[in-house]
Amino acid sequence: MARRRPVGGVRTRRIPSGRQNVKRHGTARRRNAVFTLADFVIFLQSAPKPDPEYWEFVEAITRNQPQVQPSAWES
């Protein structure tokens, strides 16, 4: 009798005692990835660069931030 493949690429792994372990996703899920790390890098490189006014705004905000209180965990 032929073995049936699990639905949705979810497989179970048998441990030596014969019991089934936790269900794990098969590699089919990774092969169908829509957005890869390389796509993300290309996206970041193609995003518009902030203008000088943005950096001036960020600098003004960071200059006017109050001091952070020392951690209560330090002794």
C-alpha positions in Angstrom: 0.0 0.0 0.0 1.4 3.4 -1.0 2.0 6.1 1.6 -0.1 9.2 1.4 1.5 12.6 1.6 0.3 14.9 4.3 -1.9 17.9 3.2 -0.2 21.3 3.1 3.4 20.1 3.2 3.2 19.4 7.0 5.1 16.3 7.8 5.5 14.3 11.0 8.9 12.9 12.0 9.0 9.5 13.6 11.3 8.9 16.6 13.0 5.5 17.2 10.2 4.3 19.5 7.7 4.5 16.7 5.8 7.4 18.1 5.2 10.5 16.1 7.0 13.7 17.1 5.8 17.3 16.6 4.6 18.3 13.2 7.1 20.2 11.1 6.6 22.2 7.9 8.3 20.7 4.9 10.6 22.5 2.5 7.7 23.2 0.1 6.8 26.2 2.2 10.2 27.7 1.9 10.4 27.2 -1.9 7.2 29.2 -2.4 8.5 32.2 -0.5 7.3 35.4 -2.1 9.6 37.9 -0.5 13.3 36.9 0.1 16.1 38.6 1.9 17.6 39.7 -1.4 14.3 41.3 -2.3 14.3 43.2 1.0 17.9 44.5 0.3 16.8 45.7 -3.1 13.8 47.4 -1.6 16.0 49.2 1.0 18.4 50.3 -1.7 15.6 51.6 -3.9 13.8 53.5 -1.1 14.0 57.3 -1.3 16.8 58.8 0.8 15.8 61.2 3.6 16.3 64.9 2.9 18.5 67.2 5.0 15.4 68.6 6.8 14.6 65.2 8.1 18.1 64.8 9.6 17.9 68.3 11.2 14.6 67.3 12.7 16.0 64.1 14.1 19.0 65.9 15.5 16.8 68.5 17.2 14.7 65.8 18.8 17.7 63.9 20.1 19.3 67.0 21.5 16.2 67.9 23.5 15.6 64.4 25.0 15.8 64.2 28.8 18.5 62.2 30.4 17.6 58.5 31.0 17.4 57.6 34.7 20.1 55.1 35.8 18.9 51.5 36.0 17.6 50.2 39.3 19.4 47.0 38.7 22.9 48.6 38.8 24.4 48.7 42.3 
